[in-house]
Amino acid sequence: MQPAPPPGVRIADRIREAVADGRPVLALESTILTHGLPRPRNLEVGLEAEAMVREAGVEPATIGVVGGVPVVGLDDGDIRHLCSADAVVKASTRDLPVARAQGLDAGTTVAATAWLAHRAGIRVFSTGGLGGVHRGAAETFDESADLPMLAVTPITLVSAGVKSILDIGATLERMETLGIPVLGYRTERYPGFYVSDSGFPVPARVESAAEAAAVARARDALGLDAAVLVANPVAADAQLDPVVHDRVLAEALRAADAAGVTGHDTTPFLLDFVQRATGGRSLEVNLAVYFGNARLGAEIARELAA
C-alpha cells in the first residue's frame, strides 16, 4: 500500500494529478544542481533535464527543499532559486527535520529524494551516481545513508553505479546484504560512474526498459521493500579515459591522505580534485551520465504506467 504523504511535504498539483491518473512521473534529485555543477550551468541542466523528460511524455518531478519545506515537483522558480541561492545545504533524510525547523534551502541526496518520491507515489527515480561504502570503511564505518534507505524504499532507481572514489566491491556486497536487486542495463559489468566498467560484475542483466519494469513489478508482486537499481553505464565514447581515470584517482586519494581529509569532506575533495586534474572533462562525463539516466528513467516510467 502506498504510504500517505507527510503533511510537512509539498507535492505539486501536477505531480498529484499525474500520480492519481496513473500517468508516468520521473523523480530527479537536486544535489547535482546545488552542489554538483557550477553556475549558471546548473540552472541550464536543471531546466534542460525537465524539458527532455516532458518531451518523452513523462512528468518530471525535481525534488528539493525550499525555505525548509521539502517539495516534490519544483517549479521553474524553485529551481532557479536553488541554483542561485548562496546558503543551500545538502540534505539527506536525517537532515530534513533540521532544514524544516530552521527554514533552510537544500538539495536532496539520493536517500532523501527516494524517500520523498516514494511517499508522493512516484515509482521511478533517475540520478547520476549513488552513494556507497567509502574506502577504509572497515575502520571508519563511513557508508552512505543511500544504501539503507534504498533497502526499505520500493522505487526503481536508474544510476551509473557509484562514483569510483568509493569502495565499489564493498558497496556491491552491502547491496547484496541489504537485499537490493542490481540490474545491468545491457551490460554484465557494474559501471563506475566516470567509466563504463568498474571491474565488477552485476548479478543480473536486462536489455530494455520493459525488462527493467518487469523486475520492478515482480518485486511489488512479492511484497518486497527494496529499490530495484538499474545500473546504466555511460557510453564508452563519452566515458573518462580509463587510464587517465585510474591515474587521477590514485593522485586524488594520495592528496586527500596528505591533506588529512576525512569524513564527509572526503567526497567533495576527491571530486573537485578529479575535475581540476582532468581539465573539466569529468564534469562533461557527469552531464552525459545524468542525461542518459534521465532518458532511461523516462522509458521505464512509461513502461510501468502502461
C-alpha positions as CSV (number, residue, x, y, z in Angstrom):
1,M,0.0,0.0,0.0
2,Q,1.2,3.5,-0.9
3,P,2.0,5.5,2.3
4,A,0.2,8.8,2.7
5,P,2.4,11.9,2.0
6,P,3.5,13.6,5.2
7,P,1.8,16.9,5.9
8,G,5.1,18.7,6.0
9,V,5.9,17.8,2.4
10,R,4.6,19.9,-0.5
11,I,3.6,18.0,-3.6
12,A,3.0,20.0,-6.8
13,D,-0.5,19.7,-8.1
14,R,0.7,18.5,-11.5
15,I,2.5,15.6,-9.7
16,R,-0.5,14.7,-7.6
17,E,-2.7,14.7,-10.6
18,A,-0.3,12.6,-12.7
19,V,0.1,10.0,-10.0
20,A,-3.7,9.9,-9.4
21,D,-4.3,9.4,-13.1
22,G,-1.6,6.7,-13.4
23,R,0.5,8.8,-15.8
24,P,4.3,8.3,-15.8
25,V,6.3,10.5,-13.5
26,L,10.1,10.6,-13.1
27,A,11.8,11.9,-9.9
28,L,15.0,13.9,-10.3
29,E,17.4,14.8,-7.5
30,S,18.6,18.4,-6.9
31,T,22.1,18.0,-5.4
32,I,23.6,17.8,-8.9
33,L,22.2,21.3,-9.3
34,T,23.0,22.7,-5.9
35,H,26.4,21.1,-5.3
36,G,27.5,19.2,-8.4
37,L,27.6,21.8,-11.1
38,P,29.0,25.4,-11.4
39,R,26.7,28.3,-12.1
40,P,25.0,29.0,-14.4
41,R,25.4,25.6,-15.9
42,N,23.5,24.1,-13.0
43,L,20.3,26.0,-13.9
44,E,20.6,25.2,-17.6
45,V,21.0,21.5,-16.8
46,G,18.0,21.5,-14.4
47,L,15.7,23.1,-16.9
48,E,17.0,21.1,-19.8
49,A,16.5,17.8,-18.0
50,E,12.9,18.6,-17.1
51,A,12.2,19.6,-20.7
52,M,13.8,16.4,-22.0
53,V,11.6,14.3,-19.7
54,R,8.5,16.1,-20.7
55,E,9.3,15.6,-24.4
56,A,9.4,11.9,-23.6
57,G,5.8,12.0,-22.4
58,V,6.7,11.8,-18.7
59,E,6.1,14.4,-15.9
60,P,9.4,15.5,-14.3
61,A,9.4,15.8,-10.5
62,T,12.6,17.5,-9.4
63,I,12.8,17.3,-5.6
64,G,14.4,19.7,-3.2
65,V,13.9,21.8,-0.1
66,V,12.8,25.4,-0.3
67,G,12.6,27.5,2.8
68,G,12.5,24.4,5.0
69,V,9.7,22.7,3.0
70,P,10.5,19.5,1.0
71,V,9.0,19.9,-2.4
72,V,8.2,17.1,-4.8
73,G,7.9,18.8,-8.2
74,L,9.9,22.0,-8.0
75,D,8.6,24.7,-10.4
76,D,11.0,26.8,-12.6
77,G,11.1,29.5,-9.9
78,D,12.1,27.0,-7.2
79,I,14.8,25.5,-9.4
80,R,16.2,29.0,-10.2
81,H,16.2,29.8,-6.5
82,L,18.1,26.7,-5.5
83,C,20.6,27.1,-8.4
84,S,21.4,30.7,-7.4
85,A,21.0,31.0,-3.6
86,D,24.2,31.2,-1.6
87,A,23.3,29.2,1.6
88,V,21.9,26.0,0.1
89,V,22.8,22.9,2.1
90,K,22.9,19.2,1.2
91,A,20.1,17.2,2.9
92,S,19.8,13.5,3.4
93,T,16.8,12.1,5.3
94,R,18.4,12.8,8.7
95,D,18.8,16.5,7.7
96,L,15.2,17.1,6.7
97,P,13.9,17.9,10.2
98,V,16.7,20.4,10.8
99,A,16.1,22.0,7.4
100,R,12.4,22.3,8.2
101,A,12.9,23.7,11.7
102,Q,15.5,26.2,10.5
103,G,13.8,27.2,7.2
104,L,16.8,26.1,5.1
105,D,17.1,25.7,1.4
106,A,18.6,22.3,0.4
107,G,19.4,20.0,-2.4
108,T,18.3,16.5,-1.6
109,T,20.6,13.4,-1.7
110,V,19.6,10.1,-3.3
111,A,18.3,8.9,0.1
112,A,16.1,11.9,0.8
113,T,14.9,12.1,-2.9
114,A,14.0,8.4,-3.0
115,W,12.1,8.7,0.3
116,L,10.2,11.8,-0.7
117,A,9.4,10.4,-4.2
118,H,8.1,7.2,-2.8
119,R,5.9,9.0,-0.3
120,A,4.5,11.0,-3.2
121,G,3.6,7.9,-5.2
122,I,6.4,8.2,-7.7
123,R,7.7,4.8,-8.9
124,V,10.9,5.8,-10.9
125,F,13.9,8.0,-10.0
126,S,16.9,8.9,-12.1
127,T,20.2,10.2,-10.6
128,G,23.8,10.4,-11.6
129,G,25.7,8.2,-9.1
130,L,24.8,6.5,-5.9
131,G,26.5,6.9,-2.5
132,G,28.0,3.7,-1.1
133,V,30.7,2.3,1.1
134,H,33.8,4.6,1.4
135,R,37.3,3.3,1.2
136,G,38.6,2.5,4.6
137,A,35.1,1.9,6.0
138,A,36.2,-1.1,8.0
139,E,37.9,1.4,10.3
140,T,35.7,4.5,9.9
141,F,32.2,2.9,9.3
142,D,31.8,5.5,6.6
143,E,28.8,4.4,4.5
144,S,26.3,6.5,2.6
145,A,22.8,6.7,4.0
146,D,21.6,6.0,0.5
147,L,22.1,2.2,0.9
148,P,20.0,1.6,4.0
149,M,17.3,3.9,2.7
150,L,17.1,2.1,-0.7
151,A,16.8,-1.2,1.2
152,V,13.4,-0.1,2.5
153,T,12.1,2.1,-0.3
154,P,10.4,0.2,-3.2
155,I,11.3,2.5,-6.1
156,T,13.2,1.9,-9.3
157,L,16.4,3.9,-9.4
158,V,18.5,4.5,-12.5
159,S,22.1,5.4,-11.9
160,A,25.5,5.0,-13.5
161,G,26.7,3.0,-10.5
162,V,28.6,4.6,-7.6
163,K,31.4,7.0,-8.1
164,S,34.8,5.3,-8.4
165,I,36.2,7.2,-5.5
166,L,34.2,4.8,-3.3
167,D,34.9,1.1,-2.5
168,I,32.8,-0.4,-5.3
169,G,33.3,-4.0,-4.3
170,A,32.3,-3.4,-0.7
171,T,29.3,-1.4,-1.9
172,L,28.1,-4.3,-4.0
173,E,28.5,-6.6,-1.1
174,R,26.4,-4.3,1.1
175,M,23.7,-4.2,-1.6
176,E,23.6,-7.9,-1.5
177,T,23.4,-8.0,2.3
178,L,20.6,-5.4,2.2
179,G,18.6,-7.3,-0.4
180,I,18.8,-4.7,-3.1
181,P,18.4,-6.1,-6.6
182,V,21.0,-4.7,-9.1
183,L,20.4,-4.9,-12.8
184,G,23.0,-4.1,-15.5
185,Y,21.3,-2.3,-18.4
186,R,22.6,-4.0,-21.5
187,T,25.8,-4.9,-19.6
188,E,27.2,-7.6,-17.3
189,R,29.6,-5.2,-15.7
190,Y,28.8,-2.7,-13.0
191,P,29.6,0.8,-14.1
192,G,31.9,3.2,-12.1
193,F,30.2,6.5,-13.0
194,Y,33.1,8.1,-14.8
195,V,33.9,4.8,-16.6
196,S,31.5,2.2,-18.0
197,D,33.2,-0.8,-16.3
198,S,34.2,-0.6,-12.7
199,G,35.8,-4.1,-12.9
200,F,33.0,-5.8,-11.0
201,P,30.1,-7.9,-12.4
202,V,26.4,-7.3,-11.9
203,P,24.2,-10.2,-10.7
204,A,21.6,-9.7,-13.4
205,R,21.2,-8.1,-16.8
206,V,18.2,-6.5,-18.7
207,E,18.1,-5.5,-22.3
208,S,15.3,-3.0,-22.3
209,A,13.2,-0.6,-20.2
210,A,10.4,-3.1,-20.4
211,E,12.5,-5.8,-18.8
212,A,13.6,-3.5,-16.0
213,A,9.9,-2.6,-15.4
214,A,9.0,-6.3,-15.3
215,V,11.5,-6.8,-12.5
216,A,10.0,-3.9,-10.6
217,R,6.5,-5.3,-11.0
218,A,7.8,-8.7,-9.8
219,R,9.3,-7.0,-6.7
220,D,5.9,-5.4,-6.0
221,A,4.0,-8.7,-6.5
222,L,6.3,-10.4,-4.0
223,G,5.8,-7.7,-1.4
224,L,9.5,-6.8,-1.1
225,D,10.5,-3.4,0.0
226,A,13.9,-2.7,-1.6
227,A,14.6,-0.5,-4.5
228,V,15.4,-2.0,-7.8
229,L,18.7,-0.5,-9.0
230,V,19.2,-0.2,-12.8
231,A,22.9,0.3,-13.5
232,N,23.2,2.3,-16.8
233,P,26.8,2.7,-17.9
234,V,27.9,5.9,-19.6
235,A,28.6,5.3,-23.3
236,A,32.1,4.1,-24.0
237,D,32.8,7.1,-26.2
238,A,31.6,9.5,-23.5
239,Q,33.5,8.0,-20.5
240,L,36.6,9.3,-18.9
241,D,39.6,7.5,-20.4
242,P,40.1,4.6,-18.1
243,V,43.9,5.1,-18.0
244,V,43.5,8.7,-17.1
245,H,40.8,7.9,-14.6
246,D,42.9,5.4,-12.7
247,R,45.9,7.8,-12.6
248,V,43.9,10.8,-11.5
249,L,42.0,8.8,-8.9
250,A,45.3,7.5,-7.4
251,E,46.6,11.0,-7.2
252,A,43.4,12.3,-5.6
253,L,43.5,9.6,-2.9
254,R,47.1,10.4,-2.1
255,A,46.3,14.1,-2.0
256,A,43.4,13.5,0.4
257,D,45.6,11.4,2.7
258,A,48.4,14.0,2.7
259,A,45.9,16.8,3.5
260,G,44.3,14.8,6.3
261,V,40.9,15.0,4.7
262,T,38.4,12.6,6.3
263,G,34.7,12.0,6.8
264,H,32.0,14.0,4.9
265,D,34.7,16.2,3.5
266,T,36.3,13.4,1.5
267,T,33.9,13.1,-1.3
268,P,33.8,16.8,-2.3
269,F,37.6,17.0,-2.0
270,L,38.1,14.0,-4.3
271,L,35.5,15.1,-6.9
272,D,37.0,18.6,-7.0
273,F,40.5,17.1,-7.4
274,V,39.3,14.9,-10.3
275,Q,37.6,17.8,-12.0
276,R,40.6,20.0,-11.8
277,A,43.0,17.3,-12.8
278,T,41.0,16.3,-15.9
279,G,40.6,19.9,-17.0
280,G,36.8,19.7,-16.5
281,R,36.5,16.6,-18.6
282,S,34.9,14.7,-15.6
283,L,32.2,17.4,-15.5
284,E,31.2,16.6,-19.1
285,V,31.1,12.9,-18.2
286,N,28.8,13.8,-15.2
287,L,26.4,15.5,-17.6
288,A,26.4,12.6,-20.1
289,V,25.6,10.3,-17.2
290,Y,22.8,12.4,-15.9
291,F,21.0,12.9,-19.2
292,G,21.5,9.3,-20.1
293,N,19.9,8.2,-16.9
294,A,17.0,10.6,-17.2
295,R,16.3,9.2,-20.7
296,L,16.3,5.6,-19.5
297,G,14.3,6.6,-16.4
298,A,11.6,8.2,-18.5
299,E,11.4,5.0,-20.6
300,I,11.0,2.8,-17.5
301,A,8.4,5.2,-16.1
302,R,6.3,4.9,-19.3
303,E,6.6,1.1,-19.1
304,L,5.4,1.0,-15.5
305,A,2.5,3.3,-16.3
306,A,1.4,1.3,-19.4
